Amino acid sequence: MPIFQKSIVDKYLDTLDAGVLDKAYDSYKEVYSAQKTQRIKKLKEEQ
């Protein structure tokens, strides 16, 4: 059972400004890039 109903999520996403959404996604990509996640996994393995 999903946490949010699809219709509610779609309605909310339609109200968002595309520029704000793109900027937030770019910020997300910087924080959670594949290189950083691999580095974190490697550091956890070393411990």
N, C-alpha and C positions, 0 to 999 in steps of 0.2 A: 504494500500500500504506500503510495507516494506521500511525501510530507506535504506538498502543495498540489492543488488541483491544476491541471494543465491550463485550463481556461483562465485561472487567476494569474498564473505566471505569464501567459501570453498577453493578457490585458496590461499587466505591469510593464512588461518589456516594450509594449507599444507606446507607453507614455514617456519612456526614456529618450533623451536627446542622443542621437547617434554619435555626435562629437564627444560627449561625456563618456559614453560607453566605450568608444575606441580608446580614449585616453586612459580609462581605468584598466582596460585589457592590456594596453602597452605596459602599464605599471605592473600588472600581474605577471606578465611575461618576463620582466626584468627580475622580479623576486623569485619566481619559480621556474627559471630556465633549466633546460636539461643538464647543462654543465654544472650548475649549482647543486641540483639534486644528486647527480652522480658523485660530486665531491663530498656531499654530506653522507651518502651511503658508504663511501670509501672510508671516511673518518670513523663512522660507527663500526665498521668491520675491524679497524685497527685497534679499537678500544677493547 
